[in-house]
Amino acid sequence: AAEDPSLHRLLDRRARSMGPTYRLFYDEPLHVVTGRGVWLEDAAGRRYLDAYNNVPVVGHCHPRVVDALSRQAATLNTHTRYANELPVLLAERLLATLPSEFGNVVFTCSGSESNEFACRIAMGVTGATGFIVTAHAYHGTTARLAGMSPSGGRPLGRDVFTVDAPAPDEPPEALADRVRDCIGRMAQAGVRPAGLMVDSVMATDGVVVGPAGCLRLAADAIRAAGGLSIADEVQSGFGRCGAMWGFSRHGVVPDIVTMGKPMGNGHPIGALAARREIMAAFAATRGYFNTFGGNTVSCAVGLAVLDVIQDEDLVGHARNAGARFHRRLQGLEARHRHVAVRGAGLFFGVEVGGGDDAAGSRARRVVNAMRRAGVLIGATGPKGSVLKIRPPLPVAEEELDTIVSALDAALHDA
Ligand code: PMP
């Protein structure tokens, strides 16, 4: 920041006007001005390989998405109190990607709104108030969801209980055993479970993809106690994990699926899909209206994102290029001490350090070194010791190689 006086002034104005709740990435913050595909460009014209952002899932400023957005903005933008084909088409297209048990899609503007609505539905149809989340989960910004987001040390809300995410090499049953144990603790506290909400990649728990099947067994456990299984697909959805939805590698059919982030490639749109009978039970006594949720422009964007995912076979690419990238990342485990790689599709966590407190500092050094080398990644997990690598899906093989080489060099120096 020091050698860029315009950035210095901008940061100053930002701190004054936007205040202390905002955080910037990197020791040397990035002043970005344009994006294209997997590349971002800063104010000085330097290009950065974006290996971090899952929101622009089809690539920054994808021309088909930009075109759909601008055309629809010039044609009509209104809410769902009028009939229009675009939200119907988008609901139909989303349902076609989901198991046949899912009957309806309701539109929101963010992952948080989708999760908040999921909680209302779960409480409404079960008559219960308790929720189970993973021990370092993040589910959103509302007051209720902040209490269901213990990552970063947020205090738990009333009637919210946690289970540890699967540890490496745990069998698939371990998570379900903990859910049953948790339901027992809830009963002792006089709380009945309304639902189990799990991010299908458990990102803030440290990108814990878990053994295949663990989410199905956990869903069985919550249902046996009368609660609903809610798959938070806000990070894992839209092809990220090498399948359209992160839950599918677990062979589970959840009761509710929530979506956001990549759904609009950067445009604020989210959604909730529910099994037919669950939405019917909720809607028997209540409705839901969201002014901007399902607006015509957002739906045009959502449809363009689905078109690009399909036409560019980005799910297949996430699976195939992701598998090769996974092997190359695993090659680093032998070259560096205390490095462990895990992931699915094009979503990877690289644990650095032996899990002690110094590990978080080492991860920060790696993230900053890579930023200096022009490759953007992040860090997450309970101790901040898990490097988060999650490029837009159209990332090319050579670009994935660049990420591995930059990581190799950064781990060597850190
Ligand atoms: N769920 C998960 C798993 C998330 O990662 C996030 C955002 N980080 C949310 C929900 C909330 O989404 P939003 O910020 O769009 O409200």
Residues whose N, C-alpha, C, O or C-beta is under 5 A from the ligand:
A	BS01	PMP	S110 G111 S112 E113 Y138 H139 G140 D199 D232 V234 Q235 G260 K261
